[in-house]
Amino acid sequence: MGAEQRVTTAYATEVARAAYLWGWPLVNIHNRRVFMEQLPGPGLLAGIVPAGPPNHIGMLHDYIRPEERVVACPNQDVAYGFGPLDANLGPAVVQVPDFGDRFWVYQVVNQRTDSFVELGKMYGTAPGHYLLAPTTWEGEVPVGIAGVFRYDTRCGVVIPRVFLDDTAEDRAAILPLVNQISVYPLADFDGTMKVTDWAGVPSFGGSDATSGQAETQWVNPETFFESFAEILDEVPPLPGEEALYDWFRVVLDAAQRDEDIAAACRQAAVDADAVVKKLFEFRNYGIPVGGNWTTQRSGARFGTDYLMRTAVGKSNIFVNTPNETTYFYQDLDADGARLNGTRRYSVRFEAGQLPPVAGFWSLTVYNKHHFFHANDLDRFSLGTKNQNLTRGDDGSLTLTVGGERPSDPADLANWLPAPADDFSVYLRAYWPDESILNGDWTPPAVRPV
């Protein structure tokens, strides 16, 4: 940035709008880290949401409960972990137990929500200890560290996912595995596989983790620009972004000197938030793939795809890279009408046409806030984890969603409850086949019955 520049309120408004749309996910991650700095140690927010202070995680040993509001679009196929990274605290160690044949993947993203690790079954990752280190760290890597992954932003997030069948037997079998999953500062590394009884960790207040209908508001447009200069310091520009940073800093400097400019920036953030709110709806973004489904192919490797980065951040943040998980989103039925739980719908997979995956697949119902619809069956998704799905005589699989609860046990096994309101369905394909990645396989349409 060169000499002092004059900035008009009209110019500041336009730059501030762009800054809000560009920086929304970065501020989101920053605010999650600041919130979790208050935690005294790893545990569960409100007794249900895994969390830890920076460079630690909390870990579940069962599916996430429907009451959680910390992250929209959770799934009920895995035991989750969650915790923030802070480069200012130095490197962190992440433990990988021997999962055997069980599917697992650790998502680790930087402040841009881009992945910077390859830790998972699809990578053939060996059990052991791995280091998550800032690019600026020049320390010595201890003996016993199996690999090092570097990140260039101040903040990051670690989210282990371990597949769990919906059976009591598998819930028991997974316990000794998840108890070996941990993240902790390098100073605590001693070469041993530390064990934590995740069923016995403390519960912290965190009423925001379960209150309200929508996701916790991690980004407030009214206060967005109060921390935006700090975010620019925390996240270095990608190649080609240097001019963008200059534009942002010029306006921020002007806002420091001129209250009218500052007010224009605040109003621009409020106005731009209306655009972000529209991106919450799956049908308003993404790549069409037939039957009114959409997908995205830049998840966790967004780079300069700022629209997709913010849309995913708003609607279903913390997606995996496409080779780890491909996501298909649906708000509409085959006729283009909004899905509504007062009606019954069917999703029919012909014989041999289930999602081709080496990991697992699932179809999940979300209410209009992108959270689970609480129901008497305690059922929110169906897929690989379910051992009792009813197949047709021809080998097909038809799942039904919404409407009245079926009375026939065979039909009930394949039914997903939905709210008597607008809802969405969401298909996950973990460790997808190339036919999913290249678009040859797409989900069947959601058809009204």
N, C-alpha and C positions, 0 to 999 in steps of 0.2 A: 504494500500500500504506500502510495506516494504522499504528496503534500496534502494538507487539510483541504477538504472538498466541501462545497456548498451542497446541501441536501434539501430539497423541497418536501413538503408533506405528501404531495402526490407521488413523488419518486419513492419516498420512504414506504408508503403504503404498498406499492407494487413489489418492492424488494422484500418487505416484511411478509407479505402473503406467500411469496416463493420460499422464504426461509421457514415458514411454518409447515408448509407441505413437504419440504425437504427434510426438516429437522425433527419432525414429530417422533419417529422411532428412537432417535438418539436421546431426546429428552425423556422419553418413556423409560429407557434402560437406566439413564442417570437417576431418575426419581425412584426407581425400584431399589437401586443400590443405596441411596440415601435413606430410604425407609428401613431397609434391612440392617443398616449400621446400628440401629437401636436394639437389635436382638442380642441377648446375652450369650447365645450359643445355638447350636443346631437344635431344631425341634419342629413343632407343628403350630402354625398360626390357627387360632381358634380350635385347636385339636384335630384339624383335618388337612391343612395345607402345608406341605413340606417347605422348610425355609431355614436359612442360616445367615449369620453375619458374613460380610465379604470374605472370600476365600474359604468358605465352608458351605456345605449343603445340608438340608434335611432330606430324609428318604422315607417313602411309604413302603409298606409291606403288603398292600392290597390296592384295589382300585381307588381312585379319587372319588370323594363323595359329591353328590349333586349340589350341596350347599355352597361349594367354593365359588368365589367371585374374583380371584386374583388373576386368572388367565382364562380368557374366553376359549371356547371350543376344546376343552380337554377331551381325552379319550378314555374309554374303559376297557382297554385291552392290555394295559401295562401297569406296572408299579413305577411310579414317578419319583424322581428326586428333583430338587430345585435349590439353587443358591447363586449369589452374585460373585463376580470377580472384581478385584480392585488392584490395578497395576501398581498403585502407590504403595501397596503392602507387599510387593514382591511376588515371586512365583508361588504357585499352589500345586500340590501333588494330588492326582486323582487315581484312585485304586480301581483296578479291573480284576475281579475274581475269575475263576474258571467256570464259565457258564455252561460248558459242555455243549449239548445240542440245542439249548434254549436260545431263542432269538433275543438280541439285545442291541442297543445302540446308545451312545452318549452324544447328545447334542451339546456342543460348546460354541457359542457365538460371541462375536465382539460387539461393540456398542452400535455398530451399523446393522446388527442382527445378521451378519454374514458369518458362516461357519469357518473355523480355522483349524479344525482337527479332523482326523479320520480314525474314529474309535467305534468299532462295531463288528458284528458278525460278518457283514458283507465285505469287510476289509481283512478278515482273517487275523484280527488283533489278538496278540498273545496276552494271557493273564500277566499282571504285574503292575508296576507303578509308572505313571507318566507325568510329565511336568508341563504345566501351563504357565508360560513365562512371558513377561513383557519383552518386546523387541529391544528395549533399552537396557535390559538386565544383562550384566556381563559377568555374573558369578560363575562358579565352577559347578558343573552338573555332577552330583554325587554318583558313586558306584551304586548300582541297583536300580537306576532310573532307565526304563526300557525305551523311552522316546521323549522328545521335547517338541511341543507345539507353541508357536509364538503368536502373540497378538499385539497390535499397534495402537489400540485405544485404551483409555483408562478403565472403562467398565466392560464387563462381559457377563455371561450367564452360562451356568452348567446345568443340564437337564438329562440325567440318565433315564432311560426307558428300558424296562425288562418285561418281556411278554409273559402273560399270566393267563392260563386257562381258567374258565369260570367254574372251578371245582374246589371243594375243600381239600382234596389231595394235593392239588397244585399250589394252593395257598400255603400248605405246610412245607412243600418241597422248595418253595422260593425263599423261605425265611433265611436259611444259612447263606444264600447267595447275596441277597440285598443287604444283609448285615455286614458284608465285606465291602460294600460300596461306600466310599467316603472321599471327601475333599478336605484338605487341610494345608496350612502354610508349610513351605519347604523346611522351615526350622524345626517342625515336628516330625520330619521324616527320619525313621531309624531302620528302614529296610524290611520291617515286618508288615504283614497284612493286618492292619488294625481292624478290630471287630466292634461294631456298635449295635446294641440292641435297639433297633429302630421302633420296636413295639413299646419301648419303655421311655422314650424321650419326653421332655417336658412340653406342655402346651402353653403358648403365649396368647395374650389377649387378642389383638388383631381382629377387632370386630368387623373392620372393613373387608376382611377375608371372606365373610359369609353374609354381609348385610346387603340389602337392596336387591334389585333385579338384574342390573347391568354390571359389567366389569368395573372393578375399582378404577376410579378416574386418575390414571397415572400422568396424564397431560392436561393441564388447565390452561386454556388459551389466555385467560386474564393475567397469568403470571409467567407465561412462556418465555418472554424476553428478559425476565429477571435473572434467568440462569443461562441464557443462550450464549453469552460470551464465554462462560465457563465450558459449555459443551464444545465450542469451537476449539478451545484449548485441549480438551480431552480427546478429541477425534481429529487426527491429522488429515489433511486433504488427500483424497485419492489423486492419482495423476490426472491432470486436466481440471481439477477443482480449485486450483489456487485463485483464479479470478473470482470464482463464486464466493470464496471466503473473503476476498477483498471487498466485494460488494456488501456482504453482510456486515463486516466490521466498520465500514464507512458509515452505514446507517446506525449501527449501535453506538458509535462514537458521537454522532449527531444527536441521538436520543439522550445521551448523557448531558449534553449542553442545552437542549431545547425541549421543554416539556410538551410543546405542540407535536414535535416529532415523536416523542415517546408515546403520547396519546394516540397518534396515528398508527404506530406499530401495534399497540394493544388492540385497537379496533380492527386492524388488518388480521390479527391472529383470531379474533372472535369471528370475523367474516369467513376466513379460510377454514375454520373449524366446521362450518356447514358443509364444505366440500368433503372434508375428512369423514364426517358422519355419513354422507352418501356412500362412501367407499366401504362402510360397514356391511352393506348389503352385497352378497356375493354376486348377484346378477348385474351389478353396476361396474364390475371389473373382471379381468381375467380373459383367458383365451377360450372361445367357444369350441366344444368338442362333440356336439351333437346332442339331441334330446334336451336342449336347454341347459345341459351341464357346462360348467366352465372349469378351467384348471389354471395353474401357473407353472412355469418351467424355470423360474429364476430364484425360487425359495432358498434362503440362507446363502445365496451367492448373488445378491441383488446388484452389486456394483453401482452403476449409475442409473439403474431402473428405479428411479425415485417414486414414480406413481405406484408401482407394484410393492415397493418396500413399505410405503405408508399404508396402502390398502390392506396388505397382509398384517401389518402391525396393528391396525385398527380392528380388523375382523377376526383374526386368528393368529396372533403373534407366536413366535417360536416354532415355526415350521422347520422341518428337516430339509436338506438338499434333495432334489428330485430323485437321485439314485438311491437315497436312503428311504425316502417316502414320497410317493406321488399322491396329491390330494385332488379330489373332484368335488365341486361345490354345486349345490342345487337349491334354488328357491322356488322353482316353477315346475308344474307338471308338464306332460308331453304336449298339452294344448296351449301352453304359455300362461296358464292361470296360476296365481299365487297358491302355494301349498297351504292348506288349512286343515287342522285336525278334526273339524266337523265332518270331513269326508274320509273315505278309505282309499288308499293307493296301493298299487302293487309294483314291485321291482322284480322282474323275472330274468334270471340267469339261465340261458339254455344249457343243455348238457355240454360239458367241456368248456363253458364260457365263464366260469367263475374268474374273478380277478387273478391273472397269472402272476404269482408272487413267490419268492423264495422265503419270505418272512411270514407275514400274515395280512389279512384284509378285514375290514369291518365297515358296516353301514351304521351311521349314528344319526339320531334325531336330536336337533337342538331347537329350543324355543326361539322366539324372535329376538332374544338378547344373546343368543349363541351360548346358552347353558343348557344343562340337562333338564328335562321335564320330569319332575318328581312324580312317581306313580307307585301303585301297590305292588307291582311286580319287581320294582327296583331294577328295571331293565331300560337301558338307554342305547344299546347297540347290539348288533348281531353280526357274527362272522366266524372266523377261524376258531375263536375261543370257545364257541358253543358246540357241544358234543351231541345235541339232541335235535338238530334241525331236520325238518321233514322234507324229503326229496320226492319229486314226482316219479311216476313209473318210468318216464323216459329219461330220468337222470337230471332233470332240470331242478332249479331251486327258486321258489317264489317267496319273497319276503313281502309282508304287508305292513302298512304304516297308517296309523290314525283310525278314526271311526270307533265304533263300539268294540269292546273286548270280545274276541271270538269265543264261542262256547265249546267248539271241538278242540280237544287237546292237541291234535296234530297241527291245526291252524294256529292255535295259541303259541306253539313253540316258535313259529315263524313271524310273529306279530310284534311290532314296536309301537308302544303307546305314544301318542302325540297330544299336545295341548289343544283344546278347542279354540284355536287361534292360529295366526300365521306361524309357520315353522319352516325349518330347513333340514335337508339331509346332506350327509357329508360322507363320502367314501374315501377311506384310506387304503393305500396299497404300500405296505412296508417291504422293502427290498424288491422293487418291481422288476418284472421281466422287461426285456428290451421292447417287446410289443406294446407295453404301456408307455415307455419312454418315447418311442417314435410315433405314437398316436394310432397304431394299428388296432389296439384294444381300447374301447371306451365303455363306460357304464351303460346299461340299458336305461331307456326312458322311465320316468316315474309316471305311471298311468293311473288315472282315476278309475276306480272300480264301479 
